[in-house]
Amino acid sequence: MRWTRKLQLVVPALLVATTACGAPAGAPAQNTVSNVPDKPSKPVELNILDVAGNLQLTEGMIDEFVKTHPDIVSKVNKTKATAPDMPGKLKAEQNAGQSQTHLVLTGTDGLAAVVEQKLVLNLLPDYSAKFPSLEQNYLPAAAEMQKLAENQGVTVTYYPAGPLLEYDPAKVPNPPTTPQELLDWAKANPKKFQYAKPANSGPGRTFLMGLPYILGDKDPKDPVNGWDKTWAYLKELGQYVDYYPGGTTDTMKNLANGTSTIVASTTGWDINPRVLGTVPEGMKISTFKGFHWVTDAHYAVIPKGVSADVLSANLALIKFMLEPKQQAKAFDRGYFYPGPAVKDVTLDMAPQESKDALAKFGRPEYDKLIESNPKETSLPAKQQVAAFQKWDREVGSGKTK
């Protein structure tokens, strides 16, 4: 699907191969800064895996790189998968000594997984020379999201995300503005509020991670010992939730067909489905009083075992994607609104298609909400995995599809 989001992370170690697909089984070479050339010895064919819907934002950047750098990349093969499936795929390839996946575009979910399982290379500070002034060039909140990569990935797109509530105004004339109001509404309208499984949904996880700030939990960064109010709230709310879909797409379809009348959302999941016609144009959004944005990002990570030539091509591609002219393409059609991760990238720099889509389907209030509400990074990898596991056990058990 074009707009799927997910989670899992990345970790160190620089293994390498002797061919573009990886080292022969049992004999991986090791890449070092000194043996990775400025550009490949010959153009390489790159296999890119997207587990975050990121290609919707960056495919134009990648295609332009291939067009303008034929001496580096001869061809790019792009495939998509879910974030939960990605770590197993990388692990199987690496165990076989054949790293056929050369670059992964992932959200925080997938990032957390690869970091925890040590499936990707350390990119920083090992290859910092390839990304001069990286941290200084990021938007402040994007720079904070970069820290979550634990040096094993590079932030390529960013947005403030949510939590937001999206609703059908014909059926919800007075949308909830506090968690208690949402709970009361859900009790009075059972099976009509929905959010997707957090481990596989951007809106689901921002709803989960945003509640501790609104409810006043003692430590919003500690889902195991600091979220007493959040877990109690979600369990009570769950009494009135029919089921938790496996991804955000299903919640949006349910909003469109009337199965649900309020769903958890984000800026991008509000705008883009309406652009695509998946969700009716007239749907509205509301926010909780005093909410904090839970920011989100997409990352480029490089699996262990790739050859020095492939690594060189990957580093050049990622650097290209961070150029302001390329970053302007991340405005897309609102999928990750705003989208750019670096400073000084404005909508007037974006393709006309982006300008037209956001002029019609964007919301003027977003810029003010983004400016005036605090921004919190998503949970770090270890805590994020713990939060998902606890939610799976105590909230979603028996009610996920």
N, C-alpha and C positions, 0 to 999 in steps of 0.2 A: 504494500500500500504506500501511497505517496507521503502520507503523513502519519507515520508510526514513530513512537518514541520509546526509549528504553533505558536500561541501566546496567552497569558493571565496570570494573577498573583495570589498571595496568601497573607493572613492576619492572625492575631493572634487569641488567645483564645483556651483553652485546654478543650474541652468537651470530655466526654468519655462514653463508654458503659459498660454494664455488661456482654455482650456476645461478641463473636468474630465479629459479624456483626454489633454491635452497641447497643445503649441503647434502651429500649422500648420507644415507643412514649410518650412524656410528662414527662419522668423521666430520663434524662441523668445524669450520674455521671460525676464528674469533675476530670480529671487527674491532678495530681501534680507531681513534681519531686520526692517527697517522696513515692508516691504510685505506681510508675512505676517500676516493678521489673527488675533486671539485665537480666533476661530471663523469658519467659512466664512460667506460672504454668504448662502448658502442651503444646506440639507442636500445632501451629496454622495453619490454612489454610488462606493464603493471597490472596486477590483479587487485582491485579495490573492493572491499566489503563494507557495505553500509548497514549498520544495525540501529540507526537513529532517525531515519528519514532525512538525513543530512544532505543527500544528493539533490534534494529539491532546492536547497540553498546554494550548493557548491558545484553542481554539475557544470554550470556555465564556466566557472573558474577553471575547472579541470580540463574541459574541452578546449578552452582558449590556450591553456598551457601546452597541451599537446600540439595545437596548431602553430604556436609561436616558438616551440622548442623541439623541433624534430630531431635535433642532435642529442636530446636527452631521453625522450620517450617516443617509441615508435607506435604504440597502441595502448589503450587502457580498456580493460575488461571490468565492468561494474556489475556487482551482484548485491542482493539484499538478503538479510536474514533477521531473526529476532535477537535481541541482546542476550537472552538466556541461552540460546543455542551457540552463540559465538565462541565462548571459552572452550567448550568441548571440541569444536572444530579446530581451533588453533592448537590445542593440546595434542590432538590426534596427528596433525601435520608435523608438529615438532617431534613427537615420539618416533615418527617414521622417518625423520631427517629430511622431510620435504616441505619446506615452508612455502606453500603455493599461494597463500594469502599474504600480500605484500604490504598493504596499508588498510587500516580499519578506521572508519568514521563512526564514532560512538558517543552516546550520551553518558551521563554520570553513572547510570546503572551498569552498562557494559564496562565502563572505566573501572568501577569499583571491583568488578570481577577479575579483570585481567591484572590489575595491580595486586590484588590479594593473592592470585594464583601465579604471579610472576611470569607472565606470558609475553611481555613486551619489553622493548629496549629502553634503557635510560637515554633520553634525548638531551636532557639538561642536567648539569652544565656541560656534558660531554661535547655537544654540538652547538653550544651557545653562539659561537662565531657565525653560524649560519643564520642566526636570528638576532642581529644587533638591536639593542635597546628594546627587546621584546616586552618586558614588563612596563617600561615607560610608555610604549606605544598603545598599550591596551587601555580601554575604558577602565576606570577604577574598579567597578564591580566585576568586569571580566578578568582583571588582574587577580582579584580574590579567587575567582573560579579556577584560574590557572594553578593556584596552589594545591587544589584538590588532585591535580594530576600527579603529584608527588614526583615530578621530574620525568615522568614516563609518557607524557603526551603533551600536545600543544593545542591550546584553545583556538578554534577556527571560527566559531560563531557563538553568539551570546544573546540572551534576552532575560528580562526580569521575571517572566513566567506568571506566577500566581501566588496564592490561590484566588481564583475568581469563581463565582457561581454564574452559570449561563442558564437562562430560563425562557419559557414561552410566555410572553406578556398577556396573551389572550386567556391563559389559564392561571397565571400567577400575577394578579394586579399589584400586590404588595410583597415584593421579594424579601426574604430574610436578610437582615443586616448584622446579626450576631449569631454565634453558634447556638445559643439557646433558642433563638427564633427559628433557626433551621431545624433543630430537634423538634420543636413544637409543630412546625409545619409538616415534617416527615411523619410525625405521629398522627396528625390529622389527615394526611394523604399518603398512606402506606404504599410502598413499592413505586413511588413516583420520584424519589431522589436516587441518584446513582453516581458512583465514581468507579473507575476501573482499578484493577489490582495494581497497587503502587509500584511493584517491582517491574512492571511492564507499561507504565503510563506516566507521562509527564504531569498531566493534571492530577492523577491519582497521588503521585508522590509529593507534589507541591501542596495539595490539600493536607496530606499526612504531616508533612514537615512544617507547614504553616500554623497548624493548630496550637502547638506549644507556646508560641508567642502571643496568640490571641487569648488563650485560656490562662496564661500566667503560670505555666509550669516552672518548676525550680531550675531546670537546666535544659533549654531547648536543643542543646547539642548532645544530650545523653538520652537516647531513646529507651535504654534499659532501666536506668535508675532515676531519670529526671522527668519522665512523662506521665506521672500518675494520673493527672487530670485528662490528658489526651487519650490514654488507653481506656479510661472509664467512659469518656464521652463517645469514643468510636464504638465501643461495645453496646452502649445504649442506643446510639443512632442505628447500629446494625440490626436492631430488632425490626426496623421499618424499611430495611433495604431488601429487595427481593433476591438479588444476586449481584456479584461483582464481575463484570466482563473482564476478559483477558487482555484487552487493549482499549485505548481511547476511541478508536474508530467506532466500535460498537456502541459506546455511550452516545456519540454524536448521531448515529443512525436512530437510536432509540429516542433521542430528543426530537429528531425530525419527524418520526412516525407517531409520536405521542405516547409511546410506552413509558417514557420518563418526561417530566416537565421541568425538573431542575437537575443539572449535572455539574460536577466539578469541571472547571475549565482553566485556561490560561489565555494570555493575549493572542498567541498564535493559533491555538485551537478554537478560539472565538472567531478570528478573522478568516483564516484560510478555508475552513469548511463552508463558510458562507460565500466566499469567492468561487469555490468549486461547485456550489449548488447542492452540496450534500446536506447542509443545514439551511433552512429558510432564512432569507435576508433579514427578516423582522425580529429574530431572536435578540434578547437583551442580556446585559451582564450586570451583576451587582457585586459589591465587595463587603467584607465584614468591617465594621467600624474598628479603626485602630490596627488594621492588618499590617503585616510586614511582607514585602515581596520575598519569595524564596527563589533566588536566581538559578538559572539553568544555562548550560553550555554544551556544545559539541566539541569533540576532541579528535585530533588525528594521532593515532598510535601505530607504532611499527612493530610487528611481531618479531620475536627472536627467530634467528635462523636465516634471515634474508641475506643475499649476497651484498658485497661492498658496492657493486654497481647499482643494485636496486635501492639500497640505502641512500646512495648519493642522489638518485633520481627522486626519491621520496622527500628528502630534505629540500631539494630545489623546488619541488611542487608545493610543499607546505609554505615555504617562504613566499612564493608567488601568491598563494591564496590570502596572505596577510597584507598584501599591498592594498592601499585605500581604494583604488579603482576596482579591484576584484571584490573587496569587501562590500562594496555598494550593491553587488548582486545578491547579497544575503537578505536584502529587504524582501526579495522574492514577491510572493503574493500574500505576505503577512504570516507565513507559517511559523516564524520564530520572531515575531515582531518585538523590537525593531530588527535585530539580526546581526548587524556588524559588531565585531568584538574590539575593533581598534578605534582610536580617537579620530575626530574630524572627518567622519564619513556621514554625509547627509543625504536625504532622500532625493535632492535634486541631482545627485550623482548617479542615481539608480537607473536601470533600464526603464523605458517608457511604460512597459507592461506593469512594472511594480508601482509606478506613480499612479497609473490609472486604477489599479486594484485597490490601493490604499486610499485614494481619493473617494472611492465609492463605498468601500466596506470597512475602512478604518474607523476608529472612534476618537473624536477630538479629546475626550476626557482622559485617554491613556497617557498622553504626554504629561499632564498635570499629576496624575496618580503616580507615574514613574518618578517624577521629580520630588513629590512631597511625602512619599512613604518610605520607611527604612528598607534597606535591602540586606538580606541575609543569604549567605552561601548555603548551598545544599550541604547535607551532612557529608563528612569525610567517608571514604570508602568503607572502613571497618564498621563505623556507626550506621552507615546506610544499609549495609548487609544485615546488621543486627535488627534494624527497624523493620525491614522487609520480612525477616524470618519471624519476628514477634507478631507482626500483623497477620502473616499467613497462619500462625498457630492460634492466635487468640481472637482475631476478628474475622478473617476470611475463610476459616476452616469450614468446609462443606458447602460454601456458598459462592465459589468461584467457577467461572465457565470459560 
